[in-house]
Amino acid sequence: MVNQLDTTLAALAEPTRRQVVELLLERPRKASELAAHAGTSAPAMSRHLRVLKTYGLVAQESVDEDARVHLYRLRPDRFVELHAWLDQVRSFWTDQLDSYKNHVKRTRAGESGS
């Protein structure tokens, strides 16, 4: 079964979609603005935004002046989940490195005591 973390990572595996996320970190933007910054066509950007929306990474909202124009913004919930997973991985490696460091210290202390 595919979980939300898997779909989040799959969506972010594509460089243009990561660039969209980076642009949206600054502020909400129109699709045309995202396409211009990313150097992609409007149809290509539409496909990238569809993937990001489908997996819950971005939200689309209409602009009051023109219902045909949409702003895109980041949705934090999937990023919170990703951050929590990365924290678990980082904690694992920190523990591993601390254990290794302690092992080296004990080994060196044993050598100097001989």
Backbone as JSON Lines, residues from 0, in Angstrom:
{"i":0,"aa":"M","n":[0.84,-1.19,0.0],"ca":[0.0,0.0,0.0],"c":[0.89,1.25,0.0]}
{"i":1,"aa":"V","n":[0.56,2.18,-0.83],"ca":[1.32,3.42,-0.93],"c":[0.83,4.36,0.17]}
{"i":2,"aa":"N","n":[1.77,4.93,0.91],"ca":[1.37,5.87,1.95],"c":[1.63,7.31,1.49]}
{"i":3,"aa":"Q","n":[1.22,8.25,2.31],"ca":[1.35,9.66,1.94],"c":[2.79,10.1,1.79]}
{"i":4,"aa":"L","n":[3.67,9.56,2.61],"ca":[5.08,9.91,2.5],"c":[5.63,9.48,1.13]}
{"i":5,"aa":"D","n":[5.24,8.29,0.69],"ca":[5.68,7.81,-0.63],"c":[5.23,8.74,-1.75]}
{"i":6,"aa":"T","n":[3.97,9.17,-1.69],"ca":[3.47,10.06,-2.75],"c":[4.11,11.43,-2.67]}
{"i":7,"aa":"T","n":[4.39,11.9,-1.45],"ca":[5.07,13.19,-1.3],"c":[6.46,13.13,-1.92]}
{"i":8,"aa":"L","n":[7.2,12.07,-1.6],"ca":[8.54,11.93,-2.16],"c":[8.5,11.75,-3.67]}
{"i":9,"aa":"A","n":[7.52,11.01,-4.16],"ca":[7.39,10.82,-5.61],"c":[7.12,12.16,-6.3]}
{"i":10,"aa":"A","n":[6.25,12.96,-5.72],"ca":[5.94,14.27,-6.31],"c":[7.16,15.18,-6.3]}
{"i":11,"aa":"L","n":[7.95,15.1,-5.25],"ca":[9.12,15.98,-5.12],"c":[10.35,15.44,-5.84]}
{"i":12,"aa":"A","n":[10.26,14.26,-6.41],"ca":[11.4,13.68,-7.12],"c":[11.71,14.42,-8.41]}
{"i":13,"aa":"E","n":[10.75,15.16,-8.93],"ca":[10.93,15.86,-10.2],"c":[11.47,17.27,-9.92]}
{"i":14,"aa":"P","n":[12.59,17.65,-10.55],"ca":[13.23,18.95,-10.25],"c":[12.34,20.17,-10.46]}
{"i":15,"aa":"T","n":[11.5,20.16,-11.48],"ca":[10.65,21.34,-11.71],"c":[9.65,21.49,-10.57]}
{"i":16,"aa":"R","n":[9.13,20.38,-10.07],"ca":[8.18,20.47,-8.95],"c":[8.87,20.96,-7.68]}
{"i":17,"aa":"R","n":[10.11,20.55,-7.48],"ca":[10.85,21.09,-6.33],"c":[11.07,22.59,-6.5]}
{"i":18,"aa":"Q","n":[11.33,23.02,-7.72],"ca":[11.5,24.45,-7.98],"c":[10.2,25.2,-7.7]}
{"i":19,"aa":"V","n":[9.07,24.61,-8.06],"ca":[7.78,25.23,-7.75],"c":[7.62,25.4,-6.24]}
{"i":20,"aa":"V","n":[7.97,24.36,-5.5],"ca":[7.87,24.44,-4.04],"c":[8.76,25.57,-3.52]}
{"i":21,"aa":"E","n":[9.97,25.66,-4.03],"ca":[10.88,26.73,-3.59],"c":[10.3,28.11,-3.9]}
{"i":22,"aa":"L","n":[9.69,28.26,-5.07],"ca":[9.09,29.55,-5.43],"c":[7.9,29.87,-4.52]}
{"i":23,"aa":"L","n":[7.13,28.84,-4.2],"ca":[5.95,29.05,-3.36],"c":[6.32,29.28,-1.9]}
{"i":24,"aa":"L","n":[7.56,28.95,-1.51],"ca":[8.01,29.28,-0.16],"c":[8.03,30.79,0.04]}
{"i":25,"aa":"E","n":[8.29,31.52,-1.04],"ca":[8.36,32.99,-0.95],"c":[6.97,33.6,-0.79]}
{"i":26,"aa":"R","n":[6.01,33.1,-1.61],"ca":[4.65,33.65,-1.58],"c":[3.79,32.87,-2.57]}
{"i":27,"aa":"P","n":[2.46,32.98,-2.44],"ca":[1.57,32.36,-3.44],"c":[1.82,32.99,-4.81]}
{"i":28,"aa":"R","n":[1.66,32.2,-5.86],"ca":[1.92,32.68,-7.22],"c":[0.91,32.12,-8.2]}
{"i":29,"aa":"K","n":[0.77,32.82,-9.32],"ca":[-0.05,32.35,-10.43],"c":[0.73,31.3,-11.22]}
{"i":30,"aa":"A","n":[0.0,30.42,-11.89],"ca":[0.63,29.37,-12.7],"c":[1.53,29.97,-13.77]}
{"i":31,"aa":"S","n":[1.1,31.07,-14.38],"ca":[1.91,31.7,-15.43],"c":[3.24,32.21,-14.87]}
{"i":32,"aa":"E","n":[3.21,32.73,-13.67],"ca":[4.43,33.22,-13.03],"c":[5.37,32.05,-12.7]}
{"i":33,"aa":"L","n":[4.79,30.95,-12.22],"ca":[5.59,29.76,-11.93],"c":[6.24,29.22,-13.2]}
{"i":34,"aa":"A","n":[5.46,29.18,-14.28],"ca":[5.98,28.67,-15.55],"c":[7.13,29.54,-16.05]}
{"i":35,"aa":"A","n":[6.96,30.86,-15.95],"ca":[8.01,31.78,-16.4],"c":[9.3,31.6,-15.6]}
{"i":36,"aa":"H","n":[9.17,31.5,-14.28],"ca":[10.35,31.32,-13.44],"c":[11.03,29.97,-13.67]}
{"i":37,"aa":"A","n":[10.22,28.95,-13.94],"ca":[10.77,27.6,-14.12],"c":[11.23,27.36,-15.55]}
{"i":38,"aa":"G","n":[10.89,28.26,-16.46],"ca":[11.27,28.09,-17.86],"c":[10.52,26.96,-18.55]}
{"i":39,"aa":"T","n":[9.25,26.77,-18.17],"ca":[8.44,25.72,-18.78],"c":[7.24,26.34,-19.49]}
{"i":40,"aa":"S","n":[6.61,25.56,-20.31],"ca":[5.4,26.02,-20.99],"c":[4.23,25.99,-20.0]}
{"i":41,"aa":"A","n":[3.17,26.7,-20.33],"ca":[1.98,26.71,-19.49],"c":[1.39,25.3,-19.34]}
{"i":42,"aa":"P","n":[1.27,24.52,-20.44],"ca":[0.74,23.16,-20.28],"c":[1.62,22.28,-19.39]}
{"i":43,"aa":"A","n":[2.94,22.4,-19.51],"ca":[3.84,21.61,-18.67],"c":[3.68,22.01,-17.21]}
{"i":44,"aa":"M","n":[3.58,23.3,-16.94],"ca":[3.41,23.76,-15.56],"c":[2.07,23.28,-15.02]}
{"i":45,"aa":"S","n":[1.06,23.28,-15.86],"ca":[-0.26,22.8,-15.44],"c":[-0.18,21.34,-14.99]}
{"i":46,"aa":"R","n":[0.57,20.52,-15.71],"ca":[0.74,19.11,-15.33],"c":[1.48,18.99,-13.99]}
{"i":47,"aa":"H","n":[2.53,19.8,-13.81],"ca":[3.27,19.76,-12.55],"c":[2.38,20.19,-11.38]}
{"i":48,"aa":"L","n":[1.62,21.23,-11.58],"ca":[0.73,21.72,-10.53],"c":[-0.36,20.7,-10.22]}
{"i":49,"aa":"R","n":[-0.84,20.01,-11.23],"ca":[-1.85,18.97,-11.02],"c":[-1.3,17.86,-10.11]}
{"i":50,"aa":"V","n":[-0.06,17.46,-10.36],"ca":[0.58,16.44,-9.52],"c":[0.7,16.95,-8.08]}
{"i":51,"aa":"L","n":[1.2,18.16,-7.93],"ca":[1.38,18.73,-6.59],"c":[0.04,18.88,-5.86]}
{"i":52,"aa":"K","n":[-1.0,19.25,-6.59],"ca":[-2.34,19.35,-5.98],"c":[-2.87,17.97,-5.61]}
{"i":53,"aa":"T","n":[-2.73,17.02,-6.51],"ca":[-3.24,15.67,-6.27],"c":[-2.65,15.07,-5.02]}
{"i":54,"aa":"Y","n":[-1.36,15.31,-4.78],"ca":[-0.69,14.74,-3.62],"c":[-0.74,15.65,-2.4]}
{"i":55,"aa":"G","n":[-1.51,16.73,-2.47],"ca":[-1.75,17.57,-1.31],"c":[-0.63,18.5,-0.92]}
{"i":56,"aa":"L","n":[0.28,18.79,-1.86],"ca":[1.4,19.67,-1.53],"c":[1.09,21.14,-1.8]}
{"i":57,"aa":"V","n":[0.19,21.41,-2.73],"ca":[-0.21,22.79,-3.0],"c":[-1.73,22.88,-3.03]}
{"i":58,"aa":"A","n":[-2.21,24.07,-2.79],"ca":[-3.63,24.37,-2.89],"c":[-3.82,25.44,-3.95]}
{"i":59,"aa":"Q","n":[-4.97,25.41,-4.56],"ca":[-5.32,26.35,-5.63],"c":[-6.48,27.2,-5.13]}
{"i":60,"aa":"E","n":[-6.37,28.5,-5.33],"ca":[-7.47,29.39,-4.94],"c":[-7.71,30.39,-6.05]}
{"i":61,"aa":"S","n":[-8.97,30.75,-6.24],"ca":[-9.33,31.71,-7.29],"c":[-9.0,33.13,-6.85]}
{"i":62,"aa":"V","n":[-8.7,33.95,-7.83],"ca":[-8.45,35.37,-7.59],"c":[-9.79,36.08,-7.75]}
{"i":63,"aa":"D","n":[-10.11,36.97,-6.81],"ca":[-11.42,37.63,-6.82],"c":[-11.72,38.36,-8.12]}
{"i":64,"aa":"E","n":[-10.71,39.0,-8.69],"ca":[-10.94,39.81,-9.88],"c":[-11.27,38.97,-11.12]}
{"i":65,"aa":"D","n":[-10.76,37.75,-11.17],"ca":[-10.93,36.92,-12.36],"c":[-10.95,35.45,-11.94]}
{"i":66,"aa":"A","n":[-12.11,34.83,-12.02],"ca":[-12.26,33.45,-11.57],"c":[-11.42,32.47,-12.39]}
{"i":67,"aa":"R","n":[-10.98,32.89,-13.57],"ca":[-10.16,32.01,-14.42],"c":[-8.71,31.95,-13.94]}
{"i":68,"aa":"V","n":[-8.3,32.94,-13.14],"ca":[-6.93,33.01,-12.66],"c":[-6.86,32.39,-11.27]}
{"i":69,"aa":"H","n":[-5.86,31.55,-11.07],"ca":[-5.7,30.88,-9.78],"c":[-4.33,31.19,-9.19]}
{"i":70,"aa":"L","n":[-4.32,31.3,-7.87],"ca":[-3.07,31.4,-7.12],"c":[-2.8,30.03,-6.52]}
{"i":71,"aa":"Y","n":[-1.53,29.69,-6.45],"ca":[-1.11,28.44,-5.85],"c":[-0.29,28.75,-4.61]}
{"i":72,"aa":"R","n":[-0.53,27.99,-3.56],"ca":[0.2,28.16,-2.31],"c":[0.52,26.78,-1.75]}
{"i":73,"aa":"L","n":[1.53,26.73,-0.89],"ca":[1.91,25.46,-0.27],"c":[0.9,25.08,0.81]}
{"i":74,"aa":"R","n":[0.7,23.78,0.96],"ca":[-0.09,23.23,2.05],"c":[0.9,22.59,3.02]}
{"i":75,"aa":"P","n":[0.91,23.02,4.26],"ca":[1.96,22.58,5.2],"c":[1.85,21.14,5.67]}
{"i":76,"aa":"D","n":[0.66,20.52,5.67],"ca":[0.51,19.23,6.32],"c":[1.43,18.14,5.78]}
{"i":77,"aa":"R","n":[1.57,18.03,4.47],"ca":[2.45,17.0,3.91],"c":[3.92,17.29,4.22]}
{"i":78,"aa":"F","n":[4.26,18.55,4.29],"ca":[5.65,18.92,4.59],"c":[5.97,18.65,6.06]}
{"i":79,"aa":"V","n":[4.98,18.79,6.93],"ca":[5.17,18.47,8.35],"c":[5.45,16.97,8.48]}
{"i":80,"aa":"E","n":[4.68,16.16,7.75],"ca":[4.89,14.71,7.78],"c":[6.29,14.34,7.25]}
{"i":81,"aa":"L","n":[6.7,14.98,6.17],"ca":[8.02,14.73,5.6],"c":[9.11,15.14,6.6]}
{"i":82,"aa":"H","n":[8.94,16.28,7.22],"ca":[9.9,16.77,8.21],"c":[10.02,15.79,9.38]}
{"i":83,"aa":"A","n":[8.89,15.26,9.84],"ca":[8.9,14.31,10.96],"c":[9.68,13.05,10.58]}
{"i":84,"aa":"W","n":[9.47,12.57,9.36],"ca":[10.2,11.38,8.9],"c":[11.7,11.66,8.81]}
{"i":85,"aa":"L","n":[12.05,12.81,8.27],"ca":[13.46,13.18,8.18],"c":[14.1,13.31,9.56]}
{"i":86,"aa":"D","n":[13.33,13.81,10.53],"ca":[13.83,13.88,11.91],"c":[14.13,12.5,12.46]}
{"i":87,"aa":"Q","n":[13.29,11.51,12.15],"ca":[13.54,10.13,12.6],"c":[14.82,9.59,11.98]}
{"i":88,"aa":"V","n":[15.0,9.84,10.69],"ca":[16.21,9.36,10.01],"c":[17.45,10.05,10.61]}
{"i":89,"aa":"R","n":[17.37,11.35,10.8],"ca":[18.49,12.1,11.37],"c":[18.81,11.59,12.78]}
{"i":90,"aa":"S","n":[17.78,11.32,13.58],"ca":[17.98,10.81,14.93],"c":[18.68,9.46,14.9]}
{"i":91,"aa":"F","n":[18.28,8.59,13.99],"ca":[18.93,7.29,13.85],"c":[20.41,7.46,13.58]}
{"i":92,"aa":"W","n":[20.75,8.3,12.59],"ca":[22.17,8.46,12.24],"c":[22.95,9.18,13.32]}
{"i":93,"aa":"T","n":[22.33,10.09,14.03],"ca":[23.0,10.75,15.15],"c":[23.33,9.73,16.23]}
{"i":94,"aa":"D","n":[22.37,8.85,16.53],"ca":[22.63,7.8,17.53],"c":[23.74,6.87,17.06]}
{"i":95,"aa":"Q","n":[23.74,6.5,15.79],"ca":[24.77,5.61,15.25],"c":[26.15,6.27,15.35]}
{"i":96,"aa":"L","n":[26.22,7.52,14.98],"ca":[27.51,8.23,15.03],"c":[27.99,8.43,16.46]}
{"i":97,"aa":"D","n":[27.06,8.7,17.36],"ca":[27.44,8.83,18.78],"c":[27.97,7.5,19.32]}
{"i":98,"aa":"S","n":[27.32,6.41,18.95],"ca":[27.79,5.09,19.38],"c":[29.18,4.81,18.84]}
{"i":99,"aa":"Y","n":[29.4,5.13,17.6],"ca":[30.73,4.92,17.0],"c":[31.78,5.77,17.7]}
{"i":100,"aa":"K","n":[31.44,7.03,17.96],"ca":[32.36,7.94,18.65],"c":[32.73,7.39,20.02]}
{"i":101,"aa":"N","n":[31.74,6.9,20.76],"ca":[32.0,6.32,22.08],"c":[32.85,5.06,21.97]}
{"i":102,"aa":"H","n":[32.6,4.27,20.96],"ca":[33.41,3.06,20.73],"c":[34.87,3.43,20.47]}
{"i":103,"aa":"V","n":[35.09,4.43,19.63],"ca":[36.46,4.86,19.33],"c":[37.14,5.38,20.59]}
{"i":104,"aa":"K","n":[36.43,6.14,21.39],"ca":[37.01,6.66,22.64],"c":[37.4,5.51,23.58]}
{"i":105,"aa":"R","n":[36.5,4.53,23.72],"ca":[36.81,3.39,24.59],"c":[38.0,2.6,24.05]}
{"i":106,"aa":"T","n":[38.05,2.42,22.75],"ca":[39.15,1.67,22.12],"c":[40.47,2.4,22.34]}
{"i":107,"aa":"R","n":[40.48,3.71,22.14],"ca":[41.7,4.48,22.35],"c":[42.11,4.49,23.82]}
{"i":108,"aa":"A","n":[41.15,4.57,24.7],"ca":[41.45,4.56,26.14],"c":[42.06,3.22,26.53]}
{"i":109,"aa":"G","n":[41.57,2.15,25.94],"ca":[42.11,0.8,26.2],"c":[43.52,0.65,25.68]}
{"i":110,"aa":"E","n":[43.82,1.28,24.53],"ca":[45.17,1.19,23.95],"c":[46.17,1.97,24.8]}
{"i":111,"aa":"S","n":[45.74,3.13,25.31],"ca":[46.68,3.96,26.07],"c":[46.9,3.4,27.47]}
{"i":112,"aa":"G","n":[45.96,2.56,27.94],"ca":[46.11,1.97,29.25],"c":[46.95,0.7,29.24]}
{"i":113,"aa":"S","n":[47.37,0.21,28.08],"ca":[48.13,-1.06,27.98],"c":[49.56,-0.9,28.37]}
